[in-house]
């Protein structure tokens, strides 16, 4: 079994096969399969479609086969190519799931530029790409956000074991302050250090991973997610670095410049609160429920992630203080 | 706080049973024996947790009765019996009672947030928001401190250790 990640079962294997061109091939591959239950229930089909759509456009694993109805495997699954690289420097420290990875200034410079360029490319991709045929496209962008809020509220109500006034307050604020997106984009949904591979010898991003939460939505959702303090770290001078790469203002300036897309502070704030709430729900509700019921292949790791509860709740509190 | 001790222990047993023990060298007898004892010890701890408080109270009560039966009626003995009575009275609520009460209060406040934002006036919304945020300001430093060992705080975290915070609040 491959190491890393808290959400899906991942198995590395090497396959001798005849490829689509009829040539014999020896290919390292990864089986990515749902566990009995996961911290995020997502669609393998949509993840597969995203990998297919972005093949050759941004670095991503090749998409080979899809078994989204579990016809051939115990649970929905897909087979992708294996990509060489690391999620964190082999000599540095990092927490579970690549969180709090510490990068050298040289790595930050090189990876930071690519990080912004890739995110910009994803957000500028045509949302009507026919390869993304399983994605919902609401006629009204406002409805897309309402749908997101409703779906996460339902997850909270189904998975949570302890009532949380702070979570209810966050939902109330979100419903009262829904922004109107200026355009829809492909949203990666989990874009951060720890979710891409890079090769250490040339400091190049070799693959963007974990597309499972990808959807059509507001690009500010990705930006706000990337800015989450849980996914960043501090530089040598103590300044907070977005995804361990660069300060927040530099990240947003570079993104605007490279993508040609604007960043609206009020919309960004909405998505910061939304994403913070989402991560609280994953940690406090879903991770708790599935580990209590012994439903994952790595309960001890998922339970460890519940330990993000304090940092995430405090960040949510801080955001809500700013708007109250 | 969701990562209760029983969940920590249960997930450790799962990891030992399904991942670690199967990976041990089958010829390493001492490792298998110790691993089985680790699982046994953790399982016993899971079984013991719900009864620990009641067990300690029962032991205290029994010793108080024993001391009261003796003919040693010194001032020191009387003071110890008074102390035991006081501790038994103050500890009558179990940890489960405390947790149940926390949940009941959180449920009441959470329900109030929903209803106020659905039907309340702006002033009522402001008031309930303030109450929730003030409670969160008191609670989140405790929760962050409780998880310091998980490594999700930055190296310059300003969170005081849990013991210091609890001493300051006196458990209130």
Interface residues (C-beta under 8 A of the other chain):
Chain A: X95 X99 X100 X161 X162 X163 X164 X165 X166 X167 X168 X169 X172 X175 X176 X229 X230 X233 X234 X238 X240 X283 X284 X288 X291 X292 X294 X298 X299 X300 X302 X303 X304 X306 X307 X308 X309 X310 X311 X313 X314 X317 X320 X321 X324
Chain B: X1 X2 X3 X7 X8 X10 X11 X12 X14 X15 X19 X103 X106 X107 X109 X110 X111 X112 X113 X114 X117 X125 X126 X128 X129 X130 X131 X132 X133 X135 X136 X137 X139 X140 X141 X143 X144 X145 X146 X147 X149 X150 X151 X152 X153 X154 X155 X156 X159
